[in-house]
Amino acid sequence: MHLDPDYLRKHYSLLSDEALLAVDRADLVEMAQKILEEEIGRRDLSTPRTYASPPDDEPEIGLDAAGDGDQPAWLEDAAEVYSIVDHPGTGPDAANAHDVLEAAGIPCYLDLYEIPKEKSASPEPTHRWRLMVPGKLNLRATSVLERDIFNPDFEPTWKAHLESLSDAELRAMNPQVAFCGLFDRIERVNRVYAEELARRRLKSE
């Protein structure tokens, strides 16, 4: 049977990290082995990821940001800022969100949570990735993810929408009206922050 290398690359790219590492190389021909190793190397998965074994009544917990398997002390009061169901290809998405927060200097912990059977759609999903941060950093972490992940994804959609408008429609377009909720939130954030500073008789740094 003829193997299509492009198909194999796409197939491996859609697998989760765990599914990719679980592929038995002994069952592959040389070309497939090479493409598999390329994908593992691209994701920097040369060292297989392992997961701690929690008690039977607790959710499954993965490696923390340091990669040593220890749970951070702040995890008990942590806030979930990102969540994605574990389907082929979603592992890299969760890892990307983790890397974004880590680059911003925000402590974070990524785990693979087992969805309780009574809450899981049959037959899948059974797990989801959860990105946790210290509770007091919840707002900051959420905003960083919006800025570095979701806003760049939104920009081409907004650009395409504007390009679809006629000249008259574009001139009539007012971003502050189209995104009135967003502009209102920014105004409220600044106002309430200034009021709290004034209440404490503090000056902003």
TILOSE-474099 format. One line per field, with one value per atom (N, C-alpha, C): residue in three letters; atom name; x, y, z. Coordinates in nm, 2 decimals. Example, Ala and Ser with C-alpha at 12.3 -4.5 7.8 and 13.67 -1.06 7.14 Angstrom:
<nodes>
residuo	c(ala/ala/ala/ser/ser/ser)
atomo	c(N/CA/C/N/CA/C)
u	c(1.32/1.23/1.32/1.28/1.37/1.29)
v	c(-0.57/-0.45/-0.33/-0.22/-0.11/0.00)
w	c(0.78/0.78/0.78/0.71/0.71/0.79)
</nodes>
This chain:
<nodes>
residuo	c(met/met/met/his/his/his/leu/leu/leu/asp/asp/asp/pro/pro/pro/asp/asp/asp/tyr/tyr/tyr/leu/leu/leu/arg/arg/arg/lys/lys/lys/his/his/his/tyr/tyr/tyr/ser/ser/ser/leu/leu/leu/leu/leu/leu/ser/ser/ser/asp/asp/asp/glu/glu/glu/ala/ala/ala/leu/leu/leu/leu/leu/leu/ala/ala/ala/val/val/val/asp/asp/asp/arg/arg/arg/ala/ala/ala/asp/asp/asp/leu/leu/leu/val/val/val/glu/glu/glu/met/met/met/ala/ala/ala/gln/gln/gln/lys/lys/lys/ile/ile/ile/leu/leu/leu/glu/glu/glu/glu/glu/glu/glu/glu/glu/ile/ile/ile/gly/gly/gly/arg/arg/arg/arg/arg/arg/asp/asp/asp/leu/leu/leu/ser/ser/ser/thr/thr/thr/pro/pro/pro/arg/arg/arg/thr/thr/thr/tyr/tyr/tyr/ala/ala/ala/ser/ser/ser/pro/pro/pro/pro/pro/pro/asp/asp/asp/asp/asp/asp/glu/glu/glu/pro/pro/pro/glu/glu/glu/ile/ile/ile/gly/gly/gly/leu/leu/leu/asp/asp/asp/ala/ala/ala/ala/ala/ala/gly/gly/gly/asp/asp/asp/gly/gly/gly/asp/asp/asp/gln/gln/gln/pro/pro/pro/ala/ala/ala/trp/trp/trp/leu/leu/leu/glu/glu/glu/asp/asp/asp/ala/ala/ala/ala/ala/ala/glu/glu/glu/val/val/val/tyr/tyr/tyr/ser/ser/ser/ile/ile/ile/val/val/val/asp/asp/asp/his/his/his/pro/pro/pro/gly/gly/gly/thr/thr/thr/gly/gly/gly/pro/pro/pro/asp/asp/asp/ala/ala/ala/ala/ala/ala/asn/asn/asn/ala/ala/ala/his/his/his/asp/asp/asp/val/val/val/leu/leu/leu/glu/glu/glu/ala/ala/ala/ala/ala/ala/gly/gly/gly/ile/ile/ile/pro/pro/pro/cys/cys/cys/tyr/tyr/tyr/leu/leu/leu/asp/asp/asp/leu/leu/leu/tyr/tyr/tyr/glu/glu/glu/ile/ile/ile/pro/pro/pro/lys/lys/lys/glu/glu/glu/lys/lys/lys/ser/ser/ser/ala/ala/ala/ser/ser/ser/pro/pro/pro/glu/glu/glu/pro/pro/pro/thr/thr/thr/his/his/his/arg/arg/arg/trp/trp/trp/arg/arg/arg/leu/leu/leu/met/met/met/val/val/val/pro/pro/pro/gly/gly/gly/lys/lys/lys/leu/leu/leu/asn/asn/asn/leu/leu/leu/arg/arg/arg/ala/ala/ala/thr/thr/thr/ser/ser/ser/val/val/val/leu/leu/leu/glu/glu/glu/arg/arg/arg/asp/asp/asp/ile/ile/ile/phe/phe/phe/asn/asn/asn/pro/pro/pro/asp/asp/asp/phe/phe/phe/glu/glu/glu/pro/pro/pro/thr/thr/thr/trp/trp/trp/lys/lys/lys/ala/ala/ala/his/his/his/leu/leu/leu/glu/glu/glu/ser/ser/ser/leu/leu/leu/ser/ser/ser/asp/asp/asp/ala/ala/ala/glu/glu/glu/leu/leu/leu/arg/arg/arg/ala/ala/ala/met/met/met/asn/asn/asn/pro/pro/pro/gln/gln/gln/val/val/val/ala/ala/ala/phe/phe/phe/cys/cys/cys/gly/gly/gly/leu/leu/leu/phe/phe/phe/asp/asp/asp/arg/arg/arg/ile/ile/ile/glu/glu/glu/arg/arg/arg/val/val/val/asn/asn/asn/arg/arg/arg/val/val/val/tyr/tyr/tyr/ala/ala/ala/glu/glu/glu/glu/glu/glu/leu/leu/leu/ala/ala/ala/arg/arg/arg/arg/arg/arg/arg/arg/arg/leu/leu/leu/lys/lys/lys/ser/ser/ser/glu/glu/glu)
atomo	c(N/CA/C/N/CA/C/N/CA/C/N/CA/C/N/CA/C/N/CA/C/N/CA/C/N/CA/C/N/CA/C/N/CA/C/N/CA/C/N/CA/C/N/CA/C/N/CA/C/N/CA/C/N/CA/C/N/CA/C/N/CA/C/N/CA/C/N/CA/C/N/CA/C/N/CA/C/N/CA/C/N/CA/C/N/CA/C/N/CA/C/N/CA/C/N/CA/C/N/CA/C/N/CA/C/N/CA/C/N/CA/C/N/CA/C/N/CA/C/N/CA/C/N/CA/C/N/CA/C/N/CA/C/N/CA/C/N/CA/C/N/CA/C/N/CA/C/N/CA/C/N/CA/C/N/CA/C/N/CA/C/N/CA/C/N/CA/C/N/CA/C/N/CA/C/N/CA/C/N/CA/C/N/CA/C/N/CA/C/N/CA/C/N/CA/C/N/CA/C/N/CA/C/N/CA/C/N/CA/C/N/CA/C/N/CA/C/N/CA/C/N/CA/C/N/CA/C/N/CA/C/N/CA/C/N/CA/C/N/CA/C/N/CA/C/N/CA/C/N/CA/C/N/CA/C/N/CA/C/N/CA/C/N/CA/C/N/CA/C/N/CA/C/N/CA/C/N/CA/C/N/CA/C/N/CA/C/N/CA/C/N/CA/C/N/CA/C/N/CA/C/N/CA/C/N/CA/C/N/CA/C/N/CA/C/N/CA/C/N/CA/C/N/CA/C/N/CA/C/N/CA/C/N/CA/C/N/CA/C/N/CA/C/N/CA/C/N/CA/C/N/CA/C/N/CA/C/N/CA/C/N/CA/C/N/CA/C/N/CA/C/N/CA/C/N/CA/C/N/CA/C/N/CA/C/N/CA/C/N/CA/C/N/CA/C/N/CA/C/N/CA/C/N/CA/C/N/CA/C/N/CA/C/N/CA/C/N/CA/C/N/CA/C/N/CA/C/N/CA/C/N/CA/C/N/CA/C/N/CA/C/N/CA/C/N/CA/C/N/CA/C/N/CA/C/N/CA/C/N/CA/C/N/CA/C/N/CA/C/N/CA/C/N/CA/C/N/CA/C/N/CA/C/N/CA/C/N/CA/C/N/CA/C/N/CA/C/N/CA/C/N/CA/C/N/CA/C/N/CA/C/N/CA/C/N/CA/C/N/CA/C/N/CA/C/N/CA/C/N/CA/C/N/CA/C/N/CA/C/N/CA/C/N/CA/C/N/CA/C/N/CA/C/N/CA/C/N/CA/C/N/CA/C/N/CA/C/N/CA/C/N/CA/C/N/CA/C/N/CA/C/N/CA/C/N/CA/C/N/CA/C/N/CA/C/N/CA/C/N/CA/C/N/CA/C/N/CA/C/N/CA/C/N/CA/C/N/CA/C/N/CA/C/N/CA/C/N/CA/C/N/CA/C/N/CA/C/N/CA/C/N/CA/C/N/CA/C/N/CA/C/N/CA/C/N/CA/C/N/CA/C/N/CA/C/N/CA/C/N/CA/C/N/CA/C/N/CA/C/N/CA/C/N/CA/C/N/CA/C/N/CA/C/N/CA/C/N/CA/C/N/CA/C/N/CA/C/N/CA/C/N/CA/C/N/CA/C)
u	c(0.08/0.00/0.09/0.06/0.13/0.09/0.19/0.17/0.19/0.10/0.11/0.17/0.30/0.36/0.29/0.22/0.14/0.03/-0.04/-0.15/-0.10/0.02/0.07/0.11/0.17/0.20/0.08/-0.03/-0.15/-0.21/-0.21/-0.27/-0.20/-0.06/0.01/-0.01/-0.02/-0.04/-0.17/-0.27/-0.40/-0.41/-0.31/-0.31/-0.27/-0.33/-0.29/-0.15/-0.08/0.06/0.06/-0.03/-0.03/-0.06/-0.15/-0.18/-0.06/0.01/0.13/0.24/0.26/0.37/0.33/0.20/0.15/0.16/0.19/0.21/0.32/0.30/0.40/0.49/0.61/0.70/0.73/0.72/0.75/0.64/0.53/0.42/0.43/0.53/0.54/0.65/0.63/0.74/0.84/0.96/1.06/1.02/0.94/0.90/0.81/0.71/0.62/0.69/0.79/0.87/0.94/0.99/1.06/0.97/0.85/0.75/0.70/0.68/0.64/0.75/0.87/0.98/0.99/0.96/0.96/0.85/0.73/0.62/0.65/0.71/0.75/0.85/0.95/1.05/1.00/0.90/0.84/0.77/0.71/0.64/0.73/0.86/0.96/0.91/0.87/0.82/0.92/1.04/1.14/1.14/1.11/1.09/0.94/0.89/0.74/0.69/0.57/0.51/0.43/0.45/0.38/0.28/0.19/0.09/0.09/0.07/0.07/-0.06/-0.05/-0.17/-0.24/-0.35/-0.42/-0.51/-0.56/-0.65/-0.77/-0.85/-0.96/-1.07/-1.08/-1.19/-1.15/-1.03/-0.98/-0.96/-0.97/-0.94/-0.80/-0.77/-0.64/-0.56/-0.44/-0.36/-0.23/-0.20/-0.08/0.03/0.14/0.26/0.23/0.30/0.29/0.38/0.39/0.46/0.61/0.66/0.80/0.83/0.73/0.74/0.79/0.79/0.84/0.73/0.61/0.50/0.44/0.51/0.46/0.35/0.25/0.14/0.19/0.17/0.21/0.12/0.18/0.11/-0.02/-0.03/-0.15/-0.26/-0.24/-0.34/-0.48/-0.48/-0.61/-0.70/-0.64/-0.72/-0.71/-0.68/-0.65/-0.78/-0.77/-0.88/-0.85/-0.95/-0.94/-0.95/-0.85/-0.86/-0.87/-0.85/-0.86/-0.90/-0.99/-1.03/-1.06/-1.02/-1.05/-1.06/-1.16/-1.19/-1.07/-1.03/-0.91/-0.96/-0.94/-0.96/-0.82/-0.80/-0.68/-0.65/-0.52/-0.48/-0.50/-0.58/-0.60/-0.49/-0.41/-0.30/-0.21/-0.17/-0.08/-0.15/-0.28/-0.35/-0.34/-0.36/-0.35/-0.21/-0.11/0.03/0.06/0.01/0.03/-0.02/-0.14/-0.19/-0.11/-0.06/0.04/0.16/0.22/0.34/0.32/0.20/0.17/0.18/0.11/0.11/0.25/0.32/0.45/0.54/0.53/0.61/0.58/0.45/0.41/0.45/0.51/0.55/0.44/0.34/0.22/0.23/0.24/0.25/0.12/0.14/0.03/0.06/-0.05/-0.05/-0.15/-0.10/-0.18/-0.20/-0.33/-0.36/-0.46/-0.47/-0.56/-0.67/-0.78/-0.89/-0.99/-1.01/-1.11/-1.25/-1.33/-1.47/-1.55/-1.62/-1.70/-1.80/-1.81/-1.89/-2.03/-2.09/-2.23/-2.24/-2.13/-2.13/-2.07/-2.02/-1.95/-2.05/-2.04/-2.12/-2.07/-2.16/-2.11/-2.09/-1.99/-1.88/-1.77/-1.76/-1.66/-1.73/-1.65/-1.52/-1.51/-1.39/-1.37/-1.27/-1.20/-1.10/-1.10/-1.05/-1.03/-0.91/-0.84/-0.73/-0.78/-0.72/-0.75/-0.62/-0.62/-0.51/-0.54/-0.47/-0.50/-0.39/-0.44/-0.35/-0.39/-0.30/-0.34/-0.46/-0.55/-0.68/-0.67/-0.57/-0.56/-0.51/-0.46/-0.41/-0.51/-0.63/-0.73/-0.76/-0.78/-0.82/-0.70/-0.58/-0.46/-0.44/-0.45/-0.42/-0.52/-0.65/-0.75/-0.73/-0.69/-0.66/-0.54/-0.44/-0.32/-0.35/-0.44/-0.48/-0.56/-0.65/-0.73/-0.64/-0.54/-0.45/-0.36/-0.30/-0.20/-0.25/-0.38/-0.43/-0.56/-0.66/-0.79/-0.80/-0.74/-0.74/-0.67/-0.56/-0.50/-0.58/-0.66/-0.75/-0.87/-0.91/-1.03/-0.99/-0.87/-0.84/-0.87/-0.83/-0.86/-1.01/-1.08/-1.23/-1.29/-1.24/-1.29/-1.24/-1.12/-1.07/-1.15/-1.18/-1.26/-1.40/-1.46/-1.59/-1.59/-1.49/-1.48/-1.46/-1.38/-1.35/-1.48/-1.57/-1.70/-1.80/-1.77/-1.86/-1.84/-1.95/-1.94/-1.87/-1.83/-1.77/-1.86/-1.99/-2.08/-2.10/-2.11/-2.12/-2.00/-1.88/-1.76/-1.75/-1.79/-1.78/-1.88/-1.99/-2.10/-2.06/-1.96/-1.92/-1.85/-1.90/-1.83/-1.79/-1.66/-1.62/-1.67/-1.68/-1.73/-1.88/-1.95/-2.09/-2.10/-2.02/-2.02/-1.97/-1.88/-1.82/-1.85/-1.97/-2.01/-1.99/-2.01/-1.99/-1.85/-1.76/-1.62/-1.57/-1.61/-1.57/-1.63/-1.75/-1.81/-1.74/-1.69/-1.62/-1.49/-1.42/-1.29/-1.31/-1.42/-1.45/-1.48/-1.56/-1.59/-1.47/-1.38/-1.26/-1.17/-1.15/-1.07/-1.14/-1.27/-1.34/-1.34/-1.37/-1.38/-1.24/-1.14/-1.00/-0.96/-1.00/-0.97/-1.04/-1.17/-1.25/-1.19/-1.14/-1.08/-0.95/-0.87/-0.75/-0.78/-0.89/-0.93/-0.98/-1.06/-1.11/-1.00/-0.89/-0.78/-0.68/-0.70/-0.61/-0.48/-0.48/-0.35/-0.33/-0.21/-0.18/-0.14/-0.18/-0.14/0.01/0.08/0.22/0.25)
v	c(-0.12/0.00/0.12/0.22/0.35/0.44/0.49/0.58/0.72/0.81/0.95/1.02/1.08/1.14/1.27/1.34/1.46/1.42/1.30/1.25/1.22/1.15/1.11/1.23/1.33/1.45/1.51/1.52/1.58/1.50/1.36/1.27/1.28/1.28/1.29/1.43/1.53/1.67/1.68/1.60/1.61/1.53/1.44/1.36/1.44/1.41/1.47/1.42/1.49/1.45/1.31/1.27/1.13/1.03/1.06/0.96/0.95/1.06/1.06/0.98/0.99/0.92/0.77/0.74/0.60/0.52/0.59/0.51/0.42/0.29/0.19/0.20/0.24/0.25/0.12/0.01/-0.12/-0.16/-0.09/-0.12/-0.03/0.06/0.15/0.12/0.16/0.15/0.26/0.26/0.35/0.50/0.52/0.66/0.71/0.62/0.67/0.69/0.61/0.63/0.77/0.80/0.93/1.05/1.04/1.15/1.16/1.04/1.04/1.11/1.08/1.14/1.29/1.33/1.48/1.55/1.49/1.55/1.56/1.45/1.45/1.55/1.57/1.67/1.81/1.83/1.96/2.01/1.91/1.94/1.94/1.90/1.89/1.79/1.67/1.56/1.45/1.48/1.37/1.29/1.36/1.30/1.28/1.15/1.13/1.20/1.26/1.32/1.21/1.22/1.12/1.19/1.12/1.18/1.11/1.19/1.14/1.05/0.96/0.87/0.92/0.99/1.05/0.94/0.97/0.88/0.86/0.75/0.71/0.82/0.89/0.99/1.13/1.15/1.28/1.28/1.40/1.41/1.38/1.33/1.31/1.44/1.45/1.57/1.54/1.64/1.62/1.69/1.71/1.78/1.93/1.99/2.13/2.20/2.34/2.42/2.38/2.34/2.31/2.17/2.09/1.96/1.85/1.88/1.78/1.69/1.72/1.64/1.68/1.78/1.83/1.94/1.94/2.04/2.16/2.28/2.40/2.43/2.50/2.52/2.60/2.68/2.77/2.70/2.57/2.50/2.49/2.48/2.47/2.59/2.71/2.83/2.88/2.79/2.83/2.86/2.94/2.97/2.91/2.85/2.80/2.91/2.94/3.05/3.00/2.87/2.81/2.67/2.62/2.48/2.44/2.32/2.26/2.11/2.06/1.91/1.84/1.73/1.66/1.58/1.64/1.57/1.57/1.49/1.50/1.64/1.68/1.82/1.92/1.90/2.00/2.01/1.91/1.91/2.03/2.05/2.16/2.30/2.31/2.43/2.47/2.37/2.39/2.42/2.36/2.39/2.53/2.57/2.71/2.81/2.79/2.88/2.88/2.76/2.75/2.83/2.82/2.89/3.04/3.09/3.23/3.29/3.22/3.27/3.26/3.16/3.14/3.25/3.29/3.40/3.53/3.55/3.67/3.67/3.57/3.56/3.52/3.46/3.42/3.27/3.24/3.10/3.02/2.91/2.83/2.68/2.61/2.46/2.40/2.31/2.25/2.11/2.07/1.93/1.87/1.74/1.67/1.61/1.67/1.64/1.53/1.43/1.33/1.37/1.39/1.43/1.32/1.35/1.24/1.18/1.05/0.98/1.03/1.07/1.11/1.25/1.32/1.45/1.44/1.33/1.31/1.27/1.33/1.28/1.15/1.06/0.92/0.92/0.86/0.80/0.89/1.01/1.11/1.24/1.34/1.34/1.28/1.23/1.18/1.26/1.35/1.43/1.57/1.67/1.80/1.86/1.95/2.02/2.14/2.16/2.28/2.36/2.49/2.57/2.65/2.63/2.69/2.80/2.90/3.01/3.04/3.11/3.15/3.24/3.22/3.29/3.44/3.51/3.65/3.70/3.61/3.64/3.61/3.57/3.53/3.63/3.76/3.86/3.89/3.90/3.93/3.81/3.69/3.58/3.57/3.59/3.59/3.69/3.81/3.92/3.89/3.83/3.80/3.70/3.60/3.50/3.57/3.66/3.73/3.81/3.88/3.96/3.88/3.77/3.70/3.58/3.53/3.42/3.46/3.50/3.52/3.65/3.76/3.88/3.87/3.80/3.78/3.70/3.60/3.52/3.60/3.70/3.78/3.88/3.93/4.04/4.01/3.90/3.87/3.86/3.82/3.81/3.95/4.04/4.18/4.25/4.22/4.28/4.23/4.10/4.05/4.11/4.13/4.20/4.34/4.41/4.55/4.55/4.46/4.45/4.42/4.36/4.32/4.43/4.54/4.65/4.75/4.81/4.91/5.04/5.13/5.25/5.33/5.33/5.40/5.33/5.20/5.12/5.14/5.14/5.15/5.29/5.40/5.53/5.54/5.47/5.47/5.38/5.30/5.21/5.28/5.26/5.32/5.21/5.18/5.07/5.09/5.21/5.23/5.19/5.19/5.15/5.00/4.95/4.80/4.72/4.78/4.71/4.79/4.84/4.93/4.86/4.73/4.65/4.65/4.64/4.64/4.77/4.88/5.01/5.05/5.01/5.03/4.96/4.84/4.77/4.84/4.88/4.96/5.08/5.15/5.28/5.24/5.13/5.09/5.04/4.97/4.92/5.04/5.14/5.26/5.34/5.36/5.44/5.37/5.24/5.18/5.17/5.15/5.14/5.28/5.39/5.52/5.55/5.50/5.52/5.45/5.33/5.25/5.31/5.37/5.44/5.56/5.63/5.75/5.71/5.60/5.56/5.53/5.47/5.44/5.55/5.66/5.78/5.74/5.66/5.62/5.68/5.69/5.74/5.62/5.62/5.51/5.52/5.41/5.41/5.44)
w	c(0.00/0.00/0.00/-0.08/-0.09/0.02/0.10/0.21/0.16/0.19/0.16/0.28/0.26/0.37/0.42/0.33/0.38/0.46/0.43/0.51/0.65/0.65/0.78/0.87/0.81/0.89/0.94/0.86/0.91/1.02/1.00/1.10/1.23/1.23/1.36/1.42/1.34/1.40/1.47/1.44/1.50/1.63/1.66/1.78/1.90/2.01/2.14/2.17/2.26/2.30/2.34/2.43/2.48/2.38/2.28/2.18/2.08/2.06/1.97/2.03/2.16/2.23/2.25/2.23/2.25/2.12/2.01/1.88/1.89/1.86/1.86/1.73/1.75/1.63/1.56/1.64/1.58/1.47/1.47/1.38/1.25/1.25/1.14/1.04/0.92/0.82/0.85/0.79/0.81/0.79/0.68/0.65/0.76/0.80/0.90/1.04/1.07/1.19/1.19/1.07/1.06/1.07/1.01/1.03/1.17/1.24/1.38/1.46/1.44/1.52/1.49/1.37/1.34/1.42/1.42/1.50/1.65/1.70/1.84/1.87/1.78/1.80/1.78/1.69/1.68/1.80/1.87/2.00/2.12/2.10/2.21/2.31/2.26/2.34/2.35/2.34/2.34/2.47/2.58/2.71/2.73/2.74/2.75/2.88/2.87/2.98/3.06/3.19/3.28/3.37/3.43/3.52/3.65/3.75/3.89/3.90/4.00/4.02/4.15/4.13/4.25/4.31/4.43/4.50/4.41/4.43/4.34/4.34/4.45/4.46/4.42/4.36/4.32/4.17/4.10/3.96/3.93/3.81/3.76/3.74/3.80/3.79/3.71/3.63/3.54/3.60/3.52/3.56/3.58/3.67/3.69/3.59/3.61/3.52/3.52/3.63/3.64/3.59/3.56/3.50/3.60/3.73/3.82/3.89/3.85/3.90/4.03/4.10/4.23/4.21/4.29/4.28/4.35/4.29/4.36/4.49/4.58/4.71/4.69/4.59/4.57/4.50/4.46/4.38/4.45/4.58/4.65/4.63/4.62/4.60/4.45/4.36/4.22/4.15/4.04/3.95/3.81/3.75/3.61/3.51/3.43/3.33/3.19/3.17/3.03/3.04/2.96/2.96/2.82/2.78/2.65/2.66/2.60/2.60/2.52/2.58/2.52/2.40/2.28/2.16/2.08/1.98/1.91/1.86/1.90/1.86/1.96/2.07/2.17/2.27/2.28/2.38/2.35/2.22/2.18/2.21/2.20/2.23/2.38/2.46/2.60/2.64/2.58/2.61/2.56/2.46/2.41/2.51/2.56/2.66/2.79/2.83/2.94/2.91/2.79/2.76/2.76/2.71/2.71/2.85/2.95/3.08/3.15/3.12/3.17/3.12/2.99/2.94/3.00/3.05/3.11/3.26/3.31/3.45/3.54/3.49/3.58/3.61/3.74/3.78/3.73/3.67/3.62/3.63/3.62/3.64/3.54/3.45/3.35/3.39/3.40/3.43/3.34/3.33/3.25/3.34/3.34/3.44/3.38/3.46/3.42/3.44/3.34/3.36/3.42/3.53/3.60/3.49/3.50/3.41/3.39/3.50/3.50/3.43/3.41/3.34/3.20/3.17/3.04/2.93/2.81/2.70/2.65/2.63/2.59/2.44/2.38/2.46/2.50/2.44/2.47/2.49/2.54/2.59/2.73/2.77/2.90/2.98/2.92/2.99/2.93/3.00/2.95/3.02/2.94/2.99/3.07/3.19/3.27/3.30/3.28/3.31/3.43/3.54/3.67/3.70/3.77/3.82/3.96/4.04/4.17/4.16/4.26/4.25/4.23/4.30/4.29/4.15/4.07/3.94/3.83/3.87/3.77/3.66/3.70/3.60/3.51/3.57/3.49/3.39/3.43/3.35/3.23/3.27/3.16/3.06/3.10/3.01/2.92/2.98/2.90/2.79/2.82/2.72/2.62/2.65/2.55/2.46/2.52/2.44/2.34/2.40/2.32/2.24/2.27/2.19/2.12/2.19/2.13/2.05/2.09/2.01/1.88/1.87/1.74/1.65/1.70/1.62/1.58/1.66/1.62/1.52/1.52/1.43/1.28/1.22/1.08/1.06/1.16/1.14/1.13/1.21/1.21/1.08/1.04/0.91/0.79/0.79/0.68/0.68/0.80/0.81/0.75/0.79/0.74/0.58/0.54/0.39/0.31/0.38/0.31/0.30/0.38/0.38/0.26/0.22/0.11/0.17/0.09/0.13/0.23/0.19/0.28/0.41/0.41/0.54/0.62/0.56/0.64/0.70/0.63/0.69/0.80/0.80/0.90/1.02/1.00/1.11/1.22/1.34/1.46/1.55/1.57/1.66/1.80/1.85/1.98/2.00/1.89/1.89/1.87/1.77/1.75/1.87/1.94/2.06/2.19/2.20/2.31/2.44/2.45/2.57/2.62/2.52/2.55/2.60/2.53/2.57/2.70/2.73/2.86/2.97/2.94/3.05/3.08/2.97/3.00/3.08/3.05/3.13/3.27/3.30/3.43/3.51/3.44/3.50/3.55/3.47/3.50/3.61/3.60/3.70/3.84/3.85/3.98/4.04/3.96/4.01/4.07/4.00/4.05/4.18/4.19/4.31/4.43/4.40/4.51/4.56/4.47/4.51/4.59/4.55/4.62/4.76/4.77/4.90/5.00/4.95/5.03/5.04/4.97/4.97/4.92/4.81/4.75/4.62/4.57/4.43/4.35/4.22/4.14/4.11/4.09/4.06/3.92)
</nodes>
